[in-house]
């Protein structure tokens, strides 16, 4: 091992997020090997003008879960093995599922009657995608630092399924901000093997329930969502970094009941941090939600039945937001001068609406 060599290591004791470093000084030899001093390195110093790409499913059995609420249950089904979820549910291979039940506390200054409870699950089949393309125009060859990166990308994607139910009189905080209740933190360090080089992707997820309401509406809402998403960033030498933000989700039959006039928006989401070798590069939030706006009381379902007194409307949707950060220069690309936002991306669809005291049948007739 000599000065200038680049070391890439998978997660190991003492380096749980992996190591990417260059040798700056050879200290000496010991009975355990050569002792060296190092400094942080970039991928272009390791891969030079090579081309590499890999997509790796995150093994759910390798994910560490830190519950943040008392009623959190974890289930998973890994590739090559199978584990059943709660209540005998059989999970798809590669899936991680978190079930949660929580009493939502009244925000400071809120009435005791504003207390609500929430229960549901989020089910993920995540995978990480990494690519690197060295510039063929680079004069310095392998290890060149002269703008030798032609393209790069780092993305978190996967299937999403969630179902949750909110009951009670929900209220936002006195500062008119949504009430967010984190219920679990997840961490994994999947490795994309590029030939002999282990590229370590660090993944952190915080799952949470979020309520935004005026404190007037007593609600009983239930949402069942399925779909997929992708968040991250891609780089081209000619144009620089650009965000990747996609969410394709749809709801299956949903019922929303609101007693008394009021507004409520409630969801179950995940806040993600994605990086390489301990250097955070992308932050993103994937947040499916249900929103109801009611003057009076109403009940609606996507199976076609609905009834209402007064005017009402119910919507399903998904918010996706986040940013690319300067730490993506670990690829060897120019440093970002500012955070590059991922969107925000918002998709919303109307579930049902009505006015007056009416009832609609599944066939579409009003009575």
Secondary structure, 3 states (H helix, E strand, C coil): CCCCCEEEECCECCECCCEEEEEEEEEEEECCEEEEEEEECCHHHHHCCCEEEEEEECCHHHCEEEECCCCEEEEEECCCCCCECHHHCECCCCEEEEEEEEEECCCCCCCHHHCEEEEEEEEEEEEEEEEEEECCCCCCCCCCCCCCEEEEEEEEEEEEEEEEEEEEEEECCCCCCCEEEEEEEEEECCEEEECCEEEEEEEEEEEEEEEEEEEEEEEEEEEEEEEEEEEEEEEECCCEEEEEEEEEEEEEEEEEEEECCEEEEEEEEEEEEEEECCEEEEEEEEEEEEEEEEEEEEEEECCCCEEEEEEEEEEEEEEEEEEECHHHHHHCCCCCCCCEECCCEEEEEEEEEEECCEEECCCCCEC
